[in-house]
Amino acid sequence: MNQEPRVDFPQLKWRPAAVSDVPVWAALIARTAAVETPVWYEREADLQQHVASGKNPVARHAVLGMDAEGILRGYARISKNPGGDKAHGFGCVDPEWQRRGVGTALLGWLEQRTRERFAEDAAGSSAELPPRLRIGTEQQHGHQARLLESAGYTVVRYFNEMHRPLDQPLPTTVLDRGLQLAAMVPELHEQVRRAHNASFLDHWGSEPRDEESWSFTVNNPQARPDLSAVVLDGATGEVAGYQLASHDPDIAVQRGYREGYTELLGVRREYRGRGIAQALLADAMRRFTGAGMDVASLDVDSENPTGALALYTKMGYCAVNRSMAWDKAL
C-alpha cells in the first residue's frame, strides 16, 4: 500500500495508522459509540492488541482520516488470516461527519485493501482464493445496513445476543463419570486452543486460531480466567470442553447492569452428548453470581449446527439483540 492510502474523500487527509495513534483512534470510536450505542465497541486496550499484530500490521491494514484541524474523523481496518477465505472489515465515522460520503469512501478502501491482501497471500501459496469481505452490524444500526445493501452486500448469517438473569434459581448439573471440572489456568492455554480449533471445525465461518490470535483472546484485558473453566477427561487429561468468560466494567456502567459474558464455549465432537456444555454454563452462572454479576450473557449463531440455541433457551437464556454478518465477493 502507498504511504498515502487511496480513499476517495479528499475533504479529509488520509494516512496509515500507527502505534502512536491508538489514544485518538480509541477516542473516535468512543465518540461514535456514545451516539450509536452499540452493544460492544473496541477500547484502547483492544486497539493496542491490533497494533501488535504480526499478521495484520496496522501500517498496511488500517487507515485514518483527519480533518483540517488534525482531528480524527474516520477510520477503517481489515483483518485476515493467512490462507483464510475472507477478510473482516471494521470502521466508523465521527457522528459530526456522517452523511457526507465518508462511510462510502471507507468501504471502497476496505474492498481495495481486501483485494490487495488476497493477492499478497496468493503470491506465497499454491491456492488462489477469490477475495471476499465480511462486515458485521447490529440490527439497530439501519444506516449501516442501507450502506452495505447499496454496495452489493448480502446478509449471510444472523446472531443472537442472549441474556440469563442471575436472580433466578441456578441450574444444577452433574458431569459423567471420568470427567472433571477444572480452573482455567495459563498452563492449559495451548490445550484449550487446540480443543477450540477441533470443536469449531463444523461451525459456520470459523477459522483455526493460531498462537497469536489465541493470545489476543486469553490475554485480553477484559478476559476473566477466574470466571472461566474447562472440563478434562480424567483418564487422558485431554480438554473435552471449555468456557472462556470476560467482563467489561465500562459496558456495565453504560448498560446499567453487570454482565458475565461467555466469549467462547466449545465441546470436542467426540465428547458431545455428555452434558459438558450444560455443566460449563451452570458453573459459569455460579461464578458470575459469586462475582456480583446481574446477568449471564453470550452470543450464538442462529443456525448453529450443534443445537446450541435450544440448549441456551432451555437453561433460561433469552434473545435480547440481533446482529448480522454481511458478505460481498470482490
C-alpha positions as MATLAB code, in Angstrom:
seq = 'MNQEPRVDFPQLKWRPAAVSDVPVWAALIARTAAVETPVWYEREADLQQHVASGKNPVARHAVLGMDAEGILRGYARISKNPGGDKAHGFGCVDPEWQRRGVGTALLGWLEQRTRERFAEDAAGSSAELPPRLRIGTEQQHGHQARLLESAGYTVVRYFNEMHRPLDQPLPTTVLDRGLQLAAMVPELHEQVRRAHNASFLDHWGSEPRDEESWSFTVNNPQARPDLSAVVLDGATGEVAGYQLASHDPDIAVQRGYREGYTELLGVRREYRGRGIAQALLADAMRRFTGAGMDVASLDVDSENPTGALALYTKMGYCAVNRSMAWDKAL';
ca = [
       0.000    0.000    0.000;
       1.231    3.529   -0.754;
       2.277    5.832    2.080;
      -0.848    7.915    1.395;
      -3.759    5.466    1.162;
      -6.240    5.859   -1.673;
      -9.506    6.888   -0.028;
     -11.998    8.660   -2.271;
     -12.841   11.503    0.113;
     -10.433   14.424   -0.357;
     -12.005   16.604    2.357;
     -10.057   14.510    4.889;
      -6.348   13.781    4.877;
      -5.730   10.028    4.888;
      -2.730    8.158    6.199;
      -1.825    4.732    7.577;
      -2.428    4.081   11.263;
       0.475    3.912   13.698;
       1.029    2.782   17.269;
       1.045    6.395   18.466;
      -2.482    6.875   17.080;
      -4.132    4.455   19.495;
      -5.411    7.068   22.011;
      -7.079    9.303   19.392;
      -8.254    6.234   17.486;
      -9.970    4.897   20.609;
     -11.431    8.349   21.289;
     -13.036    8.403   17.821;
     -14.637    5.014   18.418;
     -15.883    6.136   21.849;
     -17.385    9.361   20.403;
     -19.215    7.355   17.784;
     -20.377    4.755   20.300;
     -21.774    7.475   22.574;
     -24.218    8.353   19.789;
     -24.844    4.955   18.202;
     -24.848    2.937   21.483;
     -23.578   -0.392   20.127;
     -23.696   -3.422   22.384;
     -19.885   -3.537   22.348;
     -17.094   -1.458   20.861;
     -13.316   -1.528   20.838;
     -11.387    0.244   23.579;
      -7.806    1.443   23.699;
      -6.594   -1.914   25.044;
      -8.206   -3.718   22.108;
      -6.503   -1.396   19.630;
      -3.181   -1.972   21.374;
      -3.576   -5.638   20.530;
      -4.293   -4.821   16.875;
      -1.185   -2.682   16.506;
       0.846   -5.565   17.940;
      -0.422   -7.950   15.265;
       2.160   -9.614   13.073;
      -0.441  -10.895   10.585;
      -2.266   -7.608   10.045;
       0.149   -4.715   10.734;
      -1.899   -1.532   11.026;
       0.511    0.434    8.814;
      -0.881   -1.624    5.913;
      -4.252   -2.714    7.226;
      -5.728    0.408    8.844;
      -6.325    3.915    7.526;
      -7.148    7.136    9.412;
      -8.786   10.317    8.090;
      -8.008   13.696    9.703;
      -9.805   17.000    9.213;
      -8.067   20.363    8.677;
      -7.584   20.769   12.450;
      -5.965   17.341   12.740;
      -8.974   15.710   14.428;
      -9.546   12.062   13.531;
     -12.948   11.749   11.818;
     -12.988    8.261   10.341;
     -11.064    5.014   10.175;
     -11.185    1.607    8.517;
      -9.302   -1.614    9.223;
      -9.189   -5.118    7.788;
      -8.141   -8.346    9.444;
      -7.386  -11.591    7.621;
      -5.825  -14.908    8.481;
      -3.148  -16.094    6.034;
      -4.868  -18.628    3.808;
      -8.308  -17.602    5.106;
     -11.248  -17.382    2.714;
     -12.410  -13.940    3.890;
     -11.250  -10.659    5.345;
     -13.132   -8.882    8.118;
     -13.767   -5.159    7.798;
     -14.152   -2.628   10.614;
     -14.597    1.111   10.745;
     -16.574    4.092   11.925;
     -17.231    7.734   11.070;
     -17.431   10.573   13.582;
     -21.139   11.440   14.015;
     -20.372   15.063   13.010;
     -19.080   13.809    9.651;
     -21.730   11.216    8.836;
     -23.965   11.522    5.763;
     -21.203   13.206    3.772;
     -19.925   10.123    1.956;
     -17.101    9.185    4.336;
     -18.558    5.739    5.006;
     -18.873    5.010    1.296;
     -15.259    6.067    0.738;
     -14.022    3.910    3.611;
     -15.969    0.942    2.285;
     -14.227    1.411   -1.042;
     -10.840    1.373    0.707;
     -11.776   -1.773    2.644;
     -12.678   -3.557   -0.577;
      -9.500   -2.482   -2.384;
      -7.276   -3.406    0.556;
      -9.029   -6.786    0.751;
      -8.257   -7.453   -2.922;
      -4.629   -6.494   -2.327;
      -4.345   -8.716    0.741;
      -5.766  -11.739   -1.083;
      -3.293  -11.157   -3.913;
      -0.432  -10.925   -1.409;
      -1.469  -14.182    0.263;
      -1.859  -15.927   -3.097;
       1.700  -14.933   -4.070;
       3.054  -17.120   -1.290;
       0.628  -20.010   -1.697;
      -0.350  -22.632   -4.233;
      -4.041  -21.852   -3.656;
      -5.666  -18.711   -5.005;
      -8.911  -17.876   -3.230;
     -11.442  -15.335   -4.549;
     -11.417  -12.207   -2.359;
     -14.362  -11.791   -0.017;
     -15.078   -9.150    2.616;
     -17.260   -9.675    5.696;
     -18.653   -6.851    7.819;
     -20.748   -7.175   10.965;
     -23.562   -4.841   12.024;
     -26.159   -4.699   14.762;
     -29.836   -4.745   13.851;
     -30.396   -1.322   15.424;
     -27.991    0.388   13.007;
     -30.140    0.749    9.926;
     -27.850    3.351    8.330;
     -25.057    0.789    8.158;
     -27.379   -1.802    6.646;
     -28.520    0.651    3.961;
     -24.914    1.465    3.047;
     -23.969   -2.196    2.749;
     -27.073   -3.094    0.757;
     -26.440   -0.270   -1.687;
     -22.866   -1.504   -2.141;
     -23.927   -5.050   -3.023;
     -23.528   -6.825    0.322;
     -25.959   -9.505    1.480;
     -26.708  -10.879    4.946;
     -25.242  -14.367    5.214;
     -25.865  -15.062    8.900;
     -27.781  -13.809   11.936;
     -26.544  -13.951   15.528;
     -28.481  -13.568   18.768;
     -27.208  -11.918   21.927;
     -28.797  -13.842   24.806;
     -29.152  -12.953   28.487;
     -29.896  -15.096   31.515;
     -30.848  -13.218   34.717;
     -28.882  -14.463   37.704;
     -31.500  -13.581   40.315;
     -33.424  -16.715   39.289;
     -32.645  -20.216   40.635;
     -29.465  -21.512   39.045;
     -29.369  -24.894   37.285;
     -27.561  -27.850   38.789;
     -25.713  -30.377   36.637;
     -23.636  -33.496   37.170;
     -20.775  -34.458   34.873;
     -20.396  -38.006   33.572;
     -18.024  -40.289   35.420;
     -14.466  -39.717   34.271;
     -14.950  -36.030   33.501;
     -13.837  -33.291   35.863;
     -14.318  -29.553   36.037;
     -11.089  -27.585   36.404;
      -9.970  -23.978   36.620;
      -8.728  -22.184   33.515;
      -5.008  -21.670   34.153;
      -2.215  -20.462   31.821;
      -0.758  -23.974   31.634;
      -3.936  -25.051   29.781;
      -3.974  -22.236   27.206;
      -2.430  -24.284   24.404;
      -4.571  -27.348   25.093;
      -7.705  -25.206   25.088;
      -6.637  -23.561   21.814;
      -6.357  -26.973   20.174;
      -9.680  -28.029   21.679;
     -11.277  -24.853   20.327;
      -9.990  -25.468   16.804;
     -11.273  -29.052   16.933;
     -14.632  -28.042   18.414;
     -15.339  -25.366   15.817;
     -14.417  -27.330   12.698;
     -18.132  -27.737   11.912;
     -19.131  -24.158   12.782;
     -20.019  -21.722   10.034;
     -17.419  -19.056    9.335;
     -14.921  -20.340   11.882;
     -11.214  -20.451   11.074;
      -8.468  -22.121   13.134;
      -6.840  -19.805   15.650;
      -3.067  -19.682   15.725;
      -0.949  -18.795   18.731;
      -1.101  -15.040   18.040;
      -4.870  -14.777   17.742;
      -5.343  -17.089   20.719;
      -3.026  -14.950   22.805;
      -5.219  -11.944   21.991;
      -8.210  -13.903   23.333;
      -6.796  -15.252   26.587;
      -4.745  -12.136   27.362;
      -7.428   -9.604   26.522;
      -7.704   -7.009   29.323;
     -11.362   -7.959   29.807;
     -10.693  -11.708   29.987;
     -11.665  -13.274   33.311;
      -9.953  -16.626   33.842;
     -11.465  -16.701   37.334;
     -14.912  -16.840   35.698;
     -13.806  -19.443   33.144;
     -13.426  -23.223   33.372;
     -12.523  -26.356   31.434;
     -13.727  -29.942   31.539;
     -10.945  -32.518   31.467;
     -11.022  -36.201   30.610;
      -9.730  -37.752   33.836;
      -8.163  -40.688   32.014;
      -6.183  -38.765   29.395;
      -6.030  -35.194   30.705;
      -7.450  -34.026   27.378;
      -9.584  -30.867   27.315;
     -13.088  -32.056   26.458;
     -14.776  -28.645   26.724;
     -14.170  -25.099   27.879;
     -15.944  -21.863   28.787;
     -13.950  -18.630   28.475;
     -15.533  -15.610   30.142;
     -14.994  -11.869   30.194;
     -16.370   -8.801   31.934;
     -16.359   -5.227   30.667;
     -16.800   -2.751   33.549;
     -17.314    0.171   31.153;
     -20.212   -1.601   29.450;
     -21.664   -2.277   32.900;
     -21.830    1.469   33.522;
     -23.305    2.119   30.081;
     -25.950   -0.618   30.222;
     -26.783   -0.352   33.909;
     -26.044   -3.938   34.902;
     -23.004   -6.159   35.456;
     -22.639   -8.800   32.803;
     -20.645  -12.017   32.864;
     -20.062  -12.775   29.214;
     -19.200  -16.182   27.761;
     -16.751  -15.345   24.986;
     -16.269  -18.938   23.840;
     -17.971  -22.199   24.693;
     -16.925  -25.395   22.975;
     -17.048  -29.158   23.305;
     -14.986  -31.567   21.224;
     -17.210  -33.604   18.944;
     -16.234  -36.936   20.484;
     -17.426  -35.678   23.907;
     -20.752  -34.182   22.827;
     -23.970  -35.517   24.284;
     -22.491  -35.931   27.781;
     -23.802  -32.717   29.343;
     -20.490  -30.862   29.217;
     -21.875  -27.615   27.787;
     -24.658  -27.580   30.387;
     -22.165  -28.152   33.177;
     -19.879  -25.369   31.940;
     -22.759  -22.904   31.631;
     -24.109  -23.781   35.086;
     -20.607  -23.365   36.510;
     -20.301  -20.005   34.737;
     -23.567  -18.821   36.262;
     -22.333  -19.734   39.737;
     -19.030  -17.967   39.139;
     -20.787  -14.895   37.725;
     -23.160  -14.753   40.690;
     -20.278  -15.053   43.131;
     -18.543  -12.145   41.390;
     -21.608   -9.928   41.781;
     -22.866  -10.121   38.194;
     -26.505   -9.490   37.358;
     -26.717  -11.292   34.030;
     -25.024  -14.182   32.225;
     -24.749  -13.462   28.508;
     -23.417  -14.907   25.269;
     -23.862  -14.712   21.511;
     -24.986  -17.608   19.343;
     -25.206  -18.273   15.627;
     -28.926  -18.577   14.878;
     -28.177  -21.649   12.710;
     -25.579  -23.257   14.985;
     -25.351  -26.940   13.932;
     -24.860  -28.265   17.478;
     -28.293  -27.194   18.749;
     -26.743  -24.533   20.979;
     -29.701  -22.141   20.647;
     -32.113  -24.749   22.054;
     -29.676  -25.530   24.875;
     -29.340  -21.894   25.883;
     -33.099  -21.384   25.807;
     -33.594  -24.448   27.989;
     -31.125  -23.023   30.518;
     -33.032  -19.748   30.776;
     -31.278  -17.543   28.224;
     -33.456  -15.190   26.158;
     -32.552  -13.305   22.980;
     -32.230   -9.552   23.554;
     -30.415   -8.287   20.437;
     -29.596   -9.461   16.936;
     -26.598   -8.841   14.732;
     -25.800   -9.734   11.150;
     -22.815  -10.789    9.065;
     -22.726   -9.214    5.590;
     -20.601  -10.623    2.764;
     -19.530   -9.410   -0.649;
     -17.497  -11.350   -3.181;
     -14.937   -8.992   -4.719;
];
